Amino acid sequence: MRAARRRRLWRRTKHPATLFFVFALLTSALTPASDADERSAEVSRVFFIPFRVTTYVPVKKADIEDKSLVEILFVKGNRGTELHPVLRRIRTLLEAHRSNRRLDENFIRMKVELEVETYYVDASGVVLKDSSGQNFQLQKAEMAQTEGLIQGLQGVVDAKAAAQIRVKLK
C-alpha cells in the first residue's frame, strides 16, 4: 500500500530533479563528524634523495616530487595540533645555521612541505626557506642525522592516518 502511495506522489511531483537535489543536500549536510575530520587532516610531506646519491640528470624544484626515492607523509588530525617530533627535529636541523650560499637549483635532494612552509635542500646541504628566501647550511653531521631520520621512517604505515588522508589525496 505504501509503495503505491509513493508512486502516486512521485507522479504528481512536477520537479523530480529538484527533489533529488534537496535529498542530496540533506544527506551531505548530515554526514558524520568523522568524515569532516578526515577532510580537515593536515598532511606534511618529505621528498628525499640521499645526499650521497649522484644523479646524471638534474633534479630541480619542480622534479623532486617525481624523482625522489623516498616520500613520507605526516598526518595530523587538525590544524591546532603540533608537528610530528621527526618533522620538528628536521625543521630545527634545517634552520640551525644561516648561510650566504645559494641553493644549486640542479641538485635538489630534499623537499619538506609543512603546513605553512616549504624547504628545499641541495646536495651540498644548502637549505632554502621558500617563503622568505632565507638560506641555511646543513653541516656534514646534520646531513647524516637528517638522512637517518628520514630513512628510519621508510616502510612505516599508520593505518589510522592512512584512513584520514584517503579522501585528501584524491
C-alpha positions in Angstrom: 0.0 0.0 0.0 2.8 2.4 0.9 4.7 1.7 -2.3 1.6 2.6 -4.4 1.1 5.8 -2.5 4.7 6.8 -3.0 4.4 6.1 -6.8 1.3 8.4 -7.0 3.1 11.1 -5.1 6.1 10.9 -7.3 3.9 11.1 -10.5 2.3 14.3 -9.1 5.7 15.9 -8.4 6.4 18.3 -11.2 10.1 18.6 -10.5 11.7 15.3 -9.5 15.2 16.6 -10.2 14.6 19.3 -7.6 13.5 16.7 -5.1 16.6 14.7 -5.8 18.8 17.8 -5.4 17.2 18.6 -2.0 17.7 15.0 -0.9 21.4 15.1 -1.9 21.9 18.3 0.0 20.3 16.9 3.1 22.3 13.7 3.1 25.6 15.6 2.6 24.7 18.0 5.4 24.1 15.1 7.8 27.5 13.4 7.3 29.1 12.0 10.4 31.7 14.1 12.2 34.4 11.5 11.4 34.1 12.3 7.6 34.5 16.0 8.4 37.6 15.2 10.4 39.1 13.2 7.5 38.8 16.2 5.3 40.4 18.6 7.8 43.5 16.4 8.3 46.7 18.3 7.6 49.4 16.5 5.5 53.1 17.4 5.6 55.4 15.7 3.1 59.0 15.0 2.8 60.5 14.1 -0.6 64.1 12.8 -0.4 67.0 11.6 -2.5 70.0 10.6 -0.3 72.7 13.3 -0.3 75.4 11.0 -1.4 73.5 9.8 -4.5 74.9 11.2 -7.8 72.3 11.9 -10.4 73.2 12.3 -14.0 70.0 14.2 -14.8 69.4 17.5 -12.9 66.8 17.3 -10.1 65.1 20.6 -9.8 62.4 22.0 -7.5 59.7 21.0 -10.0 61.1 17.5 -10.3 61.9 16.4 -6.8 58.4 15.0 -6.1 58.6 12.7 -9.1 62.3 11.8 -8.9 62.6 11.3 -5.1 63.5 7.8 -3.9 61.6 8.4 -0.6 58.3 10.1 0.0 57.0 10.3 3.6 53.6 11.7 4.6 52.9 13.0 8.1 49.3 13.4 9.0 47.9 15.4 11.9 44.3 15.5 12.9 43.7 19.2 12.6 45.5 22.5 12.3 45.7 23.1 16.0 48.0 20.1 16.8 51.8 20.3 16.9 54.1 19.0 14.2 55.3 15.4 14.4 58.5 15.1 16.5 60.5 14.0 13.5 59.4 17.0 11.5 60.1 19.3 14.3 63.7 17.9 14.5 64.2 18.1 10.8 63.0 21.8 10.7 65.4 22.6 13.6 68.3 21.0 11.7 67.3 22.8 8.5 67.3 26.2 10.2 70.3 25.7 12.5 72.9 27.7 10.6 72.3 30.8 8.4 74.3 31.0 5.2 75.0 33.2 2.3 75.4 30.3 -0.1 72.8 29.9 -2.7 70.8 26.8 -3.5 72.0 24.8 -6.5 68.8 24.5 -8.5 70.1 21.5 -10.4 70.9 19.3 -7.5 67.8 19.3 -5.2 67.9 16.4 -2.8 65.0 17.1 -0.4 61.8 19.0 -0.2 60.0 19.4 3.1 56.4 20.7 2.8 55.0 21.8 6.1 51.6 23.4 6.8 52.8 26.9 6.1 56.4 26.5 4.9 58.4 24.7 2.2 62.1 23.9 2.4 64.4 22.8 -0.4 67.9 21.3 0.2 70.6 20.7 -2.4 73.3 18.0 -2.5 75.8 20.2 -0.6 73.4 20.9 2.2 72.3 24.4 1.3 68.7 25.0 2.5 66.3 27.4 1.0 63.2 28.5 3.1 60.9 29.2 0.1 58.6 31.8 1.5 61.3 34.1 2.9 64.1 33.3 0.6 66.4 32.7 3.6 69.3 30.4 3.1 70.8 28.0 5.7 73.6 25.4 5.6 73.5 21.8 6.9 76.8 20.6 8.3 78.0 17.1 7.4 76.8 15.6 10.7 73.4 17.3 10.3 73.1 15.9 6.8 73.8 12.4 8.1 71.3 12.9 11.0 68.6 14.2 8.7 69.2 11.3 6.3 69.0 8.9 9.2 65.7 10.4 10.5 64.1 10.1 7.1 65.4 6.6 6.2 64.3 5.4 9.7 60.7 6.0 8.7 60.8 4.1 5.4 58.1 1.4 5.3 56.2 2.7 8.4 52.5 2.9 7.8 50.0 4.3 10.3 46.7 2.7 9.4 44.6 5.4 11.1 46.5 8.2 9.4 46.2 6.4 6.0 42.4 6.3 6.5 42.4 10.1 7.3 44.2 11.1 4.2 42.5 8.7 1.8 40.0 11.4 0.8 42.5 14.2 0.9 44.9 12.6 -1.6 42.1 12.0 -4.2 
